[in-house]
Amino acid sequence: MTWVESVSPSFRARHSSAEADEVERLLDSLERLRDRLDDVFTRTVPGLTLVIHDTPASLSASNPMLPLRRALTAPAARRYVAGWAGRGELHVLAPRALAARASKVTGSREMLGLTAAALYTRRVILENNHELVRARPPARLRAELRWAWLLEGAARWLAGQTAHARPAIARRLREGDHPSFPPGYRDATLLGSTLVDLLVCEEGERAAVALATRLHAEGPRAALLDAFRGRALVHTEGAWRSHLARLAGAAERSTR
């Protein structure tokens, strides 16, 4: 396999020569995303390098924690853990490998196609989150785990994955335990974005960005209390569970 490099105004990509055309389209889409994120965040992150892996084995070898992260994720969402972000690099499966990873249900291929977009958006969120920027590595890791539902959820919503996630959400609600509120680490990849989606529906995108860029000193529940303008958490939880049911129900109806 011959490795080559592609360049756009804000990104570099290392990939196999066979993926050149697909990677060029990917870089174009990331440039458009960066322009959009520049309108809602104080700063974005230029100069990142994308490392495009041809196989899941190569991707897993690049970060031994990735298979563990996938194993800790709910089965309905595991296929969507298809990359990881470092400080200066994004590692992701090649477009053809992402397409091969998709299930046959509606939206799966589209969600996977937005993997690099979600990883980049998460990296931008981290760069703009005041508490995480100042935190030392051990405290930062603990905070990222505690707030995974928000960091993953906001990134995937802003990247556009949530619009395609209904069948996966329906599967998650059919399988496993009742999801916690806010979603725990196991459900952060898939259900975190639904809570962000509810906030956007009620308060707008700016409210979601504000929530994602501050970690409330009193924890996630206090942050949600503020984000939903002081509404009692029991009512916000009820609204979220109803929102989940609507999303899942729409997916079920579309398959009949």
Secondary structure by P-SEA (a helix, b strand, c coil): ccccccccccccccccccaaaaaaaaaaaaaaaaaaaaacccccccbbbbbccccaaaaaaaccaaaaaaaaccccccccccccccccbbbbccaaaaaaacccccaaaaaaaaaaaaaaaaaaaaaaccccccccaaaaaaaaaaaaaaaaaaaaaaaccccccaaaaaaaaacccccccccccccccccaaaaaaaaaacccaaaaaaaaaccccccaaaaaaaaaccccaaaaaaaaaaaaaaaaaaaaaaac
